[in-house]
C-alpha cells in the first residue's frame, strides 16, 4: 500500500513537472512569435526611414538649387 502511495505521489509530481514544462514551452513559442513580429516591424520601419531620408536629401538638394537660382536672378 505504501509503495502504491509513493508511486502515485511520484506520478503526480511528474505530472506537475510536465505541466510546468509544457507551459514554459508554450510561453517560449509565444515569445518567439512576438520576436519575429517585432523583427518584421523593425524591417518595415528601417525601410521607411531609408525612404524618408532619401526624400529629405532630394528635397534639400532641390531647395539648394532653387535658392541658388533665386540668388542668381536677384544678382541680375
ZAMARFI-307637 format. One line per field, with one value per residue (C-alpha): x, y, z; residue in one letter. Coordinates in Angstrom, 3 decimals, padded with zeros to 6 digits. Layout:
# residues N
u: [X, ...]
v: [Y, ...]
w: [Z, ...]
rest: [A, ...]
This chain:
# residues 76
u: [000.000, 002.814, 004.539, 001.326, 001.049, 004.666, 004.157, 001.011, 002.833, 005.683, 003.259, 001.532, 004.884, 005.887, 002.573, 003.157, 006.649, 005.335, 002.624, 005.240, 007.458, 004.503, 003.562, 007.180, 007.344, 004.102, 005.437, 008.711, 006.798, 004.713, 007.884, 009.482, 006.402, 006.451, 010.147, 009.544, 006.742, 008.974, 011.764, 009.334, 008.154, 011.756, 012.491, 009.441, 010.392, 014.013, 012.868, 010.513, 013.300, 015.605, 012.957, 012.272, 015.988, 016.341, 013.353, 014.826, 018.107, 016.324, 014.251, 017.310, 019.145, 016.099, 015.816, 019.515, 019.218, 016.159, 017.955, 020.966, 018.743, 016.889, 020.159, 021.491, 018.292, 018.496, 022.051, 020.980]
v: [000.000, 002.376, 001.634, 002.463, 005.809, 006.622, 005.729, 007.892, 010.837, 010.390, 010.307, 013.454, 015.209, 014.150, 015.464, 018.823, 018.957, 018.050, 020.710, 023.289, 022.311, 022.461, 025.951, 027.081, 025.701, 027.490, 030.744, 030.288, 029.826, 032.936, 034.921, 033.605, 034.663, 038.065, 038.439, 037.559, 040.124, 042.782, 041.938, 042.350, 045.678, 046.800, 045.912, 047.864, 050.871, 050.720, 050.717, 053.620, 055.593, 054.965, 056.173, 059.275, 060.069, 059.760, 062.072, 064.602, 064.505, 065.047, 067.925, 069.523, 069.399, 070.823, 073.624, 074.472, 074.552, 076.810, 079.081, 079.248, 080.121, 082.736, 084.309, 084.383, 086.033, 088.733, 089.493, 090.204]
w: [000.000, 000.899, -002.418, -004.246, -002.437, -003.186, -006.823, -007.007, -005.418, -007.863, -010.798, -009.547, -009.119, -012.629, -013.974, -012.286, -013.790, -017.247, -016.955, -015.952, -018.869, -021.269, -020.041, -020.386, -023.944, -024.874, -023.416, -025.324, -028.596, -027.871, -027.217, -030.420, -032.404, -030.748, -031.556, -035.216, -035.407, -033.850, -036.304, -039.219, -037.805, -037.407, -041.028, -042.233, -040.112, -041.274, -044.909, -044.234, -042.552, -045.516, -047.964, -045.877, -045.563, -049.340, -049.844, -047.380, -049.283, -052.614, -051.244, -049.660, -052.984, -054.755, -052.200, -052.518, -056.306, -056.124, -053.674, -055.997, -058.983, -056.935, -055.807, -059.369, -060.614, -057.929, -058.925, -062.493]
rest: [X, X, X, X, X, X, X, X, X, X, X, X, X, X, X, X, X, X, X, X, X, X, X, X, X, X, X, X, X, X, X, X, X, X, X, X, X, X, X, X, X, X, X, X, X, X, X, X, X, X, X, X, X, X, X, X, X, X, X, X, X, X, X, X, X, X, X, X, X, X, X, X, X, X, X, X]
